[in-house]
Amino acid sequence: MDLSDIRREYTRGGLRRNDLPTSPVPLFRKWLDQAIDAKLTDPTAMTVATVDKEGQPFQRIVLLKHFDDDGFIFYTNLGSRKALHLADNAKISLHFPWHGIERQVHVTGIAEKLSAFEVMKYFSSRPKESQIAAWASKQSSRLTARQALEGKYMELKQKFSQGEVPVPTFWGGYRVKLTSVEFWQGGEHRLHDRFLFSQSEDDNSSWDIERLAP
């Protein structure tokens, strides 16, 4: 089959200006709840895009762990490629591809490191196996074989078999302070609905809203 022949109609409904709140977070919350209710696979999964020193973009899938009016939160190894990129360029892009309900959300913002307290609070809530895995993996570094990773994990599992697993000094998280949020709703005949919330230049607490052509 020719890839150019693969297409489908989007028929689940539209998005109108009167449907929009004055800020993006309430609509994102509503859409995420609907994605969860629709039993989509990994509804909190988002593509995280960063840029290296040479301007080369990189993308990877990360899970959203919290959001509110202050921003969107995710966690990672602070020695990972994404963290090294953010140390030089804190601008970041997030993308939620909710194909099953014919929606997408695209976010741009500035990534700020979370406090030690916030990191500790979340780390302590993780399953013990995930806590140990954070210690075992030097994220984005080269591995000679999978057995090396598994061996390190088993070694640490034995080490931490009694008591709590401490938070690694090289593990943390980021809060993405929003600068723009775009909501995309699929429409019939490729007449999709797109609305862009952009932070007002005059008032950081208010948002400008524009309809974009599909």
Helices and strands as residue ranges (DSSP letters): G 3-5, G 17-19, H 24-37, E 45-51, E 57-63, E 66-68, E 71-77, H 81-88, E 91-98, G 99-101, E 103-113, H 116-125, H 128-136, H 146-159, E 171-185, G 188-190, E 193-199, E 207-212
